[in-house]
Amino acid sequence: MAVTIQNLINDLNRYIGDSSNDRITENDRFQYITEGVVWVQERLGNDLQNSTYQLEYIDGVNYYKITNSIADLLQGADLRRSKEDHDQSFAHKSARELAEEIGQGAGESSWSIERRDGDTFLVVNHGSKFTSKIISNFDSLNDGGGVWTVDNINSDGLNLTLDLNEKKEGIGSLNFDIDVSQSANDRASLINTNLDVGDLSEFEDTGSFIFWLYLPSVTNFSSVTLYWGSDSSNYWSSSVTTDINGGAFSVGWNRIKVDWSSSTKTLTPDISSISYVKVDINYTSAQADDTDYRIDNMIIGKPENLTFHYLSWSVGKDSSGNDINSFSATTDVPYFSDSYDQLKFPVSHIAASLAFADLRLGENSQMHERKATLSLRDVSKYIPSSRTPELKSFKVRGVRFNKRRI
């Protein structure tokens, strides 16, 4: 039978010898029990707090913003892949070391958590079983076999050049401007009609195109549309209105992800002979002339499902099964319920300690804190933590090349 907050309140009332709301209100009791659960979580950090998140990892994409998707992340525990029906764990490293290994194109399968600019990222360095394929490095105007041009008739694009200064990968990026009086189509188009992409059968429906796009302004910017096919009449197309993490476009470099599964097919493109790629930069009619749009490093890959294990700061669930970070109802359920119900005792003792402290009864408060500590002492022996410690070595363990050049 599940332990509920009412069970903890009953124990708390017994410890303090008072079930009335005269000195301690119902809200006070909820607060004490919430703090008691957090106290237990901080001292144990064990697998009772373990939750999982399914990451769709794409070879060549190393940073995954999880600020919203794992809003209850307290601490990372492990990252695993499925291999021959056995779990293979990744090495846990510092964000700094992992950044160096990613930059060197080296290292074993590993992960880290990086927090910056108010966001949380899961960082992964891994040679996926699904190798990405380079569509274009954008290191020259004829990169990838064909010639990149801007459509200066049916779009507002012009002045396409190689930019050796501002880039994300390789030796450069392609830079272009827009002149809104050039057409009435509210877009700038970058086209290659003879790109040596070849066969993309292995990526059909499951793959994603990923590339970098530099935006000098986003005030009137609306979307990006990608076209790919065998020619300008036979193709797939799909538009996106957010960056790869589902966030709003921002000034500067944005990583774009276009999923094949959301595309529209026009006529009969030959998937075994892809040579036509077009990128449309779309904006509203309020857009003014602008300069220095850039594009860099387009790949196509398909996801390998990895399981991320992490410790959740959620204290439990409400009666509807939603995660909560504080208790407010007697029907709420603490995170350890039905897994190790005996944790109700240290939680209730800490709640009593907090209640006595507010009542200025110091000896009683200290006594219940000692009882909580003693009752918690042996739990880690029965329910250990599967967290993997960070490796502290900066030794390069090998070089791998994940992407194949076309």
Order of alpha helices (4+ residues) and beta strands (2+ residues): alpha-alpha-beta-beta-beta-beta-beta-alpha-beta-beta-beta-beta-beta-beta-beta-beta-beta-beta-beta-beta-beta-beta-beta-beta-beta-beta-alpha-alpha-alpha-beta
